[in-house]
């Protein structure tokens, strides 16, 4: 009997040592990866300075300075200039896309050109990993010569991607040890959404809405939707002729993903209205002071 107890005690000590070693490994990797993050951040700031340099060249200025890039918040940077300049939105969009494509962590970001005097937004756009979700307007309109600052805000989760992948690679060791000790504890099963909620076809008047394919079919005409437009319309389609509060739409479409973009909701509603206008009996109406309603007249 004592031999059995000693054997069990030895196994426990072995497993405890295994868990401790795995935990130390994970902590070590977490700290060692911080040096890589510092390098990526420094490289990103160089790319941002290059954007400022090319913007000045495009405006015909090859002598004035690009001032030091300023980090105004976590994952948000400001490019400042010594002198006034003019810019063309198309060129600015193409320049940021081309240069930030060299930053493996810059997948989603928002660019705002601010007036120096009052920090109002002179021009802005959003670039997404999925180009169908890009928000770009007012192309082809030259902006007047003035004092501008360029703010670039990156999606917060992007900077830690490499570290998270590395740490997740160490988790199987902890998972194995945890299973040995906690095998009697059964986790509560995760509630999965039914497939019909992910891949559902809705009939909205004479409009056929395929949420899975991100398409509208109106009078045999197929209209493509972006990912964000599909998510917005899906909320309406699941509650037709009911008022959907503006705050709910903002929360479910952006806030739950950790990104809030001002005035974006109105823009997507406007785009959906335009795509639904082929069916006069199906339209999104504004409920003043509350939100919106998908109105279907049968």
C-alpha positions as CSV (number, residue, x, y, z in Angstrom):
1,X,0.0,0.0,0.0
2,X,2.8,2.5,0.8
3,X,4.4,1.7,-2.6
4,X,1.2,2.6,-4.4
5,X,0.9,5.9,-2.5
6,X,4.5,6.7,-3.3
7,X,3.9,5.9,-6.9
8,X,0.9,8.2,-7.1
9,X,2.8,10.9,-5.2
10,X,5.6,10.6,-7.7
11,X,3.2,11.0,-10.6
12,X,1.6,14.1,-9.1
13,X,5.1,15.7,-8.6
14,X,5.9,14.9,-12.2
15,X,2.7,16.4,-13.5
16,X,3.1,19.4,-11.3
17,X,6.6,19.9,-12.6
18,X,5.4,19.5,-16.2
19,X,2.7,22.2,-15.7
20,X,5.2,24.6,-14.0
21,X,7.7,24.1,-16.9
22,X,5.0,24.8,-19.5
23,X,3.8,27.9,-17.7
24,X,7.4,29.2,-17.4
25,X,7.8,28.6,-21.2
26,X,4.7,30.5,-22.0
27,X,5.7,33.5,-19.8
28,X,9.2,33.5,-21.3
29,X,7.9,33.5,-24.9
30,X,5.5,36.4,-24.0
31,X,8.4,38.5,-22.8
32,X,10.8,37.6,-25.5
33,X,8.2,38.5,-28.2
34,X,8.0,42.1,-26.9
35,X,11.3,42.9,-28.6
36,X,9.8,41.8,-31.9
37,X,6.9,44.1,-31.3
38,X,9.2,47.1,-30.7
39,X,10.9,46.4,-34.0
40,X,7.6,46.2,-35.9
41,X,6.4,49.5,-34.3
42,X,9.7,51.2,-35.3
43,X,9.4,49.9,-38.8
44,X,5.7,51.1,-39.0
45,X,6.8,54.6,-38.0
46,X,9.4,54.6,-40.8
47,X,6.6,53.6,-43.3
48,X,4.4,56.4,-42.0
49,X,7.2,58.9,-42.6
50,X,7.6,57.5,-46.1
51,X,3.9,58.2,-46.7
52,X,4.4,61.8,-45.6
53,X,7.4,62.1,-47.9
54,X,5.5,60.8,-50.9
55,X,2.5,63.0,-50.2
56,X,4.7,66.1,-50.3
57,X,6.3,65.0,-53.5
58,X,2.9,64.5,-55.1
59,X,2.0,68.1,-54.2
60,X,5.2,69.4,-55.8
61,X,7.1,69.9,-52.6
62,X,10.6,68.3,-52.5
63,X,12.3,70.5,-49.9
64,X,10.1,71.0,-46.8
65,X,10.4,68.5,-43.9
66,X,8.1,65.8,-42.7
67,X,8.0,66.4,-38.9
68,X,8.6,63.5,-36.5
69,X,5.7,61.0,-36.5
70,X,3.7,61.4,-33.3
71,X,2.1,58.5,-31.5
72,X,-1.2,60.1,-30.2
73,X,-2.7,56.9,-28.7
74,X,-2.3,53.2,-28.7
75,X,-2.2,52.1,-32.4
76,X,-2.8,55.6,-33.6
77,X,-0.2,57.8,-35.2
78,X,0.0,61.4,-36.6
79,X,2.1,62.5,-39.6
80,X,2.8,66.2,-39.4
81,X,4.4,68.6,-41.9
82,X,6.5,71.7,-41.9
83,X,4.6,73.6,-44.6
84,X,1.1,73.7,-46.2
85,X,0.4,71.4,-49.1
86,X,-2.4,70.1,-51.3
87,X,-3.3,66.5,-52.0
88,X,-5.4,64.3,-54.2
89,X,-7.5,61.7,-52.4
90,X,-6.8,59.0,-55.1
91,X,-3.1,59.4,-54.7
92,X,-3.2,59.4,-50.9
93,X,-5.3,56.2,-50.8
94,X,-3.0,54.4,-53.3
95,X,0.1,55.6,-51.4
96,X,-1.0,54.4,-48.0
97,X,-2.2,51.1,-49.5
98,X,1.1,50.4,-51.2
99,X,3.3,51.3,-48.3
100,X,1.3,49.8,-45.5
101,X,1.1,46.6,-47.4
102,X,4.7,46.2,-46.3
103,X,3.5,46.1,-42.7
104,X,2.3,42.5,-42.0
105,X,0.3,43.7,-39.0
106,X,-1.5,46.6,-40.8
107,X,-4.6,44.8,-42.1
108,X,-7.4,47.2,-41.0
109,X,-6.9,50.9,-40.5
110,X,-8.6,54.3,-40.7
111,X,-6.9,57.4,-42.3
112,X,-8.1,60.9,-41.4
113,X,-6.6,64.1,-42.9
114,X,-7.1,66.8,-40.2
115,X,-7.0,70.6,-40.5
116,X,-4.3,71.9,-38.3
117,X,-6.4,74.9,-37.0
118,X,-9.3,72.9,-35.5
119,X,-8.5,69.2,-36.0
120,X,-11.7,68.9,-38.2
121,X,-11.6,66.1,-40.7
122,X,-10.9,67.3,-44.2
123,X,-10.9,63.8,-45.7
124,X,-11.0,60.3,-44.4
125,X,-11.3,56.7,-45.5
126,X,-11.0,53.1,-44.1
127,X,-9.1,50.2,-45.5
128,X,-9.9,46.6,-44.6
129,X,-8.3,43.3,-45.0
130,X,-11.4,42.4,-47.0
131,X,-11.3,45.1,-49.8
132,X,-15.1,44.8,-50.2
133,X,-15.4,46.5,-46.8
134,X,-13.2,49.5,-47.7
135,X,-14.9,52.9,-47.1
136,X,-13.5,55.4,-49.7
137,X,-15.4,58.5,-50.9
138,X,-14.8,61.8,-52.8
139,X,-12.1,60.4,-55.1
140,X,-10.8,62.7,-57.9
141,X,-11.4,65.9,-55.9
142,X,-8.2,67.9,-55.3
143,X,-8.0,69.4,-51.8
144,X,-7.0,73.0,-51.4
145,X,-3.5,73.9,-50.2
146,X,-3.6,74.2,-46.4
147,X,-2.0,73.0,-43.2
148,X,-2.9,69.3,-42.7
149,X,-2.1,66.4,-40.4
150,X,-2.6,62.8,-41.4
151,X,-3.9,60.5,-38.6
152,X,-3.6,56.7,-39.1
153,X,-5.4,54.5,-36.7
154,X,-4.8,50.7,-36.8
155,X,-7.2,48.0,-35.6
156,X,-6.0,47.2,-32.0
157,X,-5.8,43.5,-32.3
158,X,-3.5,43.5,-35.3
159,X,-0.3,44.4,-33.4
160,X,-0.4,41.3,-31.2
161,X,-1.1,38.7,-33.9
162,X,2.4,37.3,-34.0
163,X,2.6,37.0,-30.2
164,X,-0.8,35.4,-29.9
165,X,0.1,32.7,-32.5
166,X,3.4,31.9,-30.7
167,X,1.7,31.7,-27.4
168,X,-1.1,29.5,-28.7
169,X,1.5,27.1,-30.0
170,X,2.5,26.5,-26.3
171,X,-1.0,25.9,-25.0
172,X,-1.3,22.2,-26.0
173,X,1.2,21.4,-23.3
174,X,-0.9,23.1,-20.7
175,X,-4.1,21.7,-22.1
176,X,-2.7,18.1,-21.8
177,X,-1.6,18.7,-18.1
178,X,-4.9,20.4,-17.4
179,X,-6.9,17.5,-18.8
180,X,-5.1,15.1,-16.5
181,X,-5.9,17.1,-13.4
182,X,-9.4,18.4,-14.4
183,X,-10.8,15.6,-16.5
184,X,-13.7,15.3,-14.2
185,X,-14.8,18.9,-14.8
186,X,-16.8,19.1,-18.0
187,X,-17.0,22.5,-19.5
188,X,-20.3,23.9,-20.4
189,X,-20.9,23.2,-24.1
190,X,-20.7,26.3,-26.2
191,X,-24.0,27.2,-27.7
192,X,-23.7,27.1,-31.4
193,X,-25.9,29.1,-33.7
194,X,-28.1,26.9,-36.0
195,X,-26.9,26.7,-39.6
196,X,-30.0,28.3,-40.8
197,X,-29.0,31.5,-39.0
198,X,-25.7,31.6,-40.9
199,X,-27.0,30.6,-44.3
200,X,-30.5,31.9,-44.7
201,X,-32.4,33.2,-47.7
202,X,-35.0,35.9,-47.0
203,X,-37.8,37.0,-49.2
204,X,-38.3,40.8,-48.7
205,X,-41.2,41.8,-50.9
206,X,-39.9,41.0,-54.4
207,X,-36.3,41.0,-53.1
208,X,-34.5,37.8,-52.5
209,X,-31.7,38.2,-49.9
210,X,-29.1,35.5,-49.7
211,X,-27.1,36.2,-46.6
212,X,-24.6,33.4,-47.2
213,X,-23.7,34.6,-50.7
214,X,-24.0,38.3,-49.8
215,X,-26.4,38.9,-52.7
216,X,-29.7,40.6,-53.5
217,X,-31.8,39.3,-56.4
218,X,-34.4,41.8,-57.7
219,X,-36.3,41.1,-60.9
220,X,-33.6,38.6,-61.9
221,X,-31.0,41.3,-61.3
222,X,-28.2,40.2,-58.9
223,X,-26.7,42.9,-56.7
224,X,-23.5,42.2,-54.6
225,X,-23.3,43.2,-51.0
226,X,-20.3,43.9,-48.8
227,X,-19.8,41.9,-45.6
228,X,-20.8,44.9,-43.5
229,X,-23.9,45.6,-45.7
230,X,-24.9,42.0,-45.3
231,X,-24.7,42.1,-41.5
232,X,-26.7,45.3,-41.4
233,X,-29.4,43.9,-43.7
234,X,-29.5,40.6,-41.9
235,X,-30.6,42.4,-38.7
236,X,-33.4,44.1,-40.6
237,X,-34.4,40.9,-42.4
238,X,-34.9,39.0,-39.1
239,X,-37.2,41.7,-37.8
240,X,-39.1,43.2,-40.8
241,X,-41.5,46.1,-40.2
242,X,-40.0,46.5,-36.7
243,X,-38.0,49.5,-35.5
244,X,-34.4,48.7,-34.9
245,X,-32.7,51.1,-32.6
246,X,-29.6,52.9,-33.9
247,X,-27.6,51.9,-30.8
248,X,-28.3,48.2,-31.4
249,X,-27.0,48.4,-35.0
250,X,-23.9,50.2,-33.9
251,X,-23.2,47.7,-31.1
252,X,-23.8,44.5,-33.2
253,X,-22.0,45.7,-36.3
254,X,-19.0,47.6,-34.9
255,X,-18.7,47.8,-31.1
256,X,-18.8,44.0,-30.6
257,X,-15.7,43.8,-32.9
258,X,-13.9,46.5,-31.0
259,X,-14.1,49.1,-33.7
260,X,-16.3,52.2,-33.8
261,X,-16.4,54.3,-36.9
262,X,-18.3,57.6,-36.8
263,X,-21.1,58.2,-39.3
264,X,-20.4,54.8,-40.9
265,X,-23.9,53.5,-40.1
266,X,-25.6,56.3,-42.0
267,X,-23.4,55.6,-45.0
268,X,-24.2,51.8,-45.0
269,X,-27.9,52.5,-44.6
270,X,-27.7,54.9,-47.6
271,X,-26.0,52.3,-49.7
272,X,-28.6,49.6,-48.8
273,X,-31.4,52.0,-49.7
274,X,-29.9,52.6,-53.1
275,X,-29.6,48.9,-53.7
276,X,-33.2,48.2,-52.6
277,X,-34.7,51.1,-54.7
278,X,-35.5,48.7,-57.6
279,X,-38.4,47.4,-55.4
280,X,-40.6,50.3,-54.4
281,X,-42.4,48.1,-51.8
282,X,-39.2,47.3,-49.9
283,X,-37.3,50.2,-48.3
284,X,-35.5,51.2,-45.1
285,X,-37.1,54.2,-43.4
286,X,-35.8,56.5,-40.7
287,X,-37.7,56.4,-37.4
288,X,-36.8,59.8,-36.0
289,X,-35.2,59.8,-32.6
290,X,-35.1,56.0,-32.5
291,X,-33.5,54.2,-35.4
292,X,-34.5,52.5,-38.7
293,X,-37.2,50.1,-40.0
294,X,-37.2,47.7,-43.0
295,X,-40.6,48.5,-44.3
296,X,-42.2,45.8,-46.6
297,X,-45.5,46.7,-48.2
298,X,-47.2,43.5,-49.5
